[in-house]
Amino acid sequence: MKKALLLIGLCVSFLINWRAQALNPESILLVEMENNLPPGYHELELEGALMLSVGPDAIDAGVGDNGVYIQFNQSVGNVTVSLYNGSGLLLYNNVVNTDVQQVVQIPMVILSGDEYLLELNNANGMAEGYFER
């Protein structure tokens, strides 16, 4: 009888937690980004001490026709996100609390023929990725 009650309790707990996660707008946004990649999207390879300290699957980044997209698959604390053009001009700079915000979208027109640098910095180090259009 005790085992049956324990099993029922575990099932109810699972259903309550599953429902709370299913209704979380952040989790919905993550699934939408994974299933509906933006037009022209290609993944950006990030390298640096930050990626070594948090692991290769902790952060995904990519570039689409209308901007840059970053997804934090785990919390890595506060991260400064910066985007520079080929001339070194800072186009975007923002601090993201990855405990709260898992997806960053930098809407912009990516100019053809230009180079860009995406830089992520936090207490664990820096990661960067270059791309051209």
C-alpha positions in Angstrom: 0.0 0.0 0.0 2.8 2.4 0.9 4.6 1.6 -2.4 1.4 2.4 -4.3 0.9 5.7 -2.5 4.6 6.6 -3.2 4.2 5.8 -6.9 1.0 7.9 -7.1 2.8 10.8 -5.4 5.7 10.6 -7.7 3.4 10.5 -10.8 1.4 13.6 -9.5 4.7 15.4 -8.8 6.0 14.6 -12.3 2.8 15.9 -13.9 2.8 19.1 -11.9 6.4 19.8 -12.8 5.9 18.8 -16.4 2.9 21.1 -16.7 4.8 24.1 -15.2 7.7 23.6 -17.6 5.3 23.1 -20.6 3.7 26.5 -19.8 7.0 28.3 -19.4 7.3 30.9 -22.2 11.1 30.6 -22.2 10.9 26.8 -22.9 8.4 27.4 -25.7 10.7 30.0 -27.3 13.6 27.5 -27.1 11.6 24.8 -28.8 10.4 27.3 -31.5 14.0 28.4 -32.2 15.1 24.7 -32.5 12.2 23.7 -34.8 11.9 26.9 -36.8 15.4 28.2 -37.7 15.4 31.7 -39.2 15.8 32.1 -43.0 19.4 31.7 -44.1 20.5 30.4 -40.7 23.8 28.8 -40.3 25.6 27.8 -37.1 28.5 29.9 -35.8 31.5 28.2 -34.3 32.4 29.7 -30.9 35.9 29.3 -29.6 37.7 30.4 -26.4 38.2 29.9 -22.7 34.5 30.3 -22.0 33.6 27.4 -24.2 36.3 25.3 -22.6 35.0 26.1 -19.1 31.3 25.5 -19.7 31.4 22.8 -22.4 30.8 22.7 -26.1 27.1 22.3 -25.9 26.4 25.0 -23.3 26.0 27.8 -25.9 24.7 27.7 -29.5 25.1 30.7 -31.8 24.1 31.3 -35.4 23.5 33.9 -38.1 20.4 34.3 -40.2 19.3 36.7 -42.9 18.0 39.2 -40.3 20.3 38.9 -37.4 22.4 36.9 -34.9 20.9 34.3 -32.5 22.4 33.0 -29.3 20.9 30.2 -27.2 22.3 29.4 -23.7 21.5 25.7 -23.1 22.6 26.0 -19.5 23.1 28.9 -17.0 26.6 30.4 -17.3 25.9 33.5 -15.2 26.0 37.0 -16.5 27.4 37.3 -20.0 28.3 40.4 -21.9 27.3 39.9 -25.6 29.1 42.2 -28.1 28.9 42.3 -31.8 31.5 44.2 -33.9 31.7 44.8 -37.7 34.9 44.3 -39.7 36.1 47.8 -38.9 35.9 47.2 -35.2 32.8 49.3 -34.7 30.7 48.1 -31.8 27.2 47.3 -33.2 25.6 45.7 -30.1 26.6 45.4 -26.4 24.4 44.0 -23.7 24.7 42.0 -20.4 22.5 38.9 -20.3 21.6 37.1 -17.1 21.5 33.5 -18.4 19.6 32.4 -15.3 16.7 34.4 -16.6 17.2 34.8 -20.4 18.3 31.8 -22.4 17.8 33.2 -26.0 19.3 36.4 -27.4 18.2 37.7 -30.7 20.1 40.6 -32.2 17.9 41.8 -35.1 19.9 43.6 -37.8 20.6 43.7 -41.4 23.7 41.7 -42.0 25.5 43.5 -44.8 27.0 41.5 -47.7 30.7 41.5 -48.0 31.4 42.5 -44.4 33.0 40.6 -41.6 31.6 40.4 -38.0 32.8 39.3 -34.6 30.5 38.0 -32.0 32.1 38.1 -28.5 30.7 36.6 -25.3 32.5 37.4 -22.0 31.9 36.4 -18.4 33.9 35.5 -15.3 34.9 32.2 -16.9 36.5 33.8 -19.9 35.7 34.8 -23.4 34.3 33.0 -26.5 34.2 34.5 -30.0 33.1 33.6 -33.4 33.7 35.3 -36.7 31.4 35.3 -39.7 31.1 36.9 -43.1 28.1 37.7 -45.3 
